């Protein structure tokens, strides 16, 4: 009787572990997007300057790629 009960516990533990691993695998594949609270979002002025800075960076990268390929 004791061996039957320990086998049951092992299979339950194995099932729980397999379910946990499967769930973690799903979470790993799923891209989770978390929005910051309103208080941490940039002001419209800051957002504009960020867009301007990123646009300038992209243009510089494109120019450097053109120069390198010619």
C-alpha positions, 0 to 999 in steps of 0.5 A: 500500500505504501508504494502505491501512495508514493507512486501516486505522489510522484506522478502528481508531482511530475504532472504539476512540474510538467504543467508549470514548465508548459505554462512558463513556456507559454509565458516566455513565447507571449510578448507581454506589453505593460503600459507605464502609468500616466504619471510616468508617460512623457509630456507632449514636449518630451515626446516630440523631442524624443521623436525628433532625436530618433528620426535624426538618428535613423537618418544618420544611420541611413547616410552612413550605410549609403556611404559605406556601400558606395 
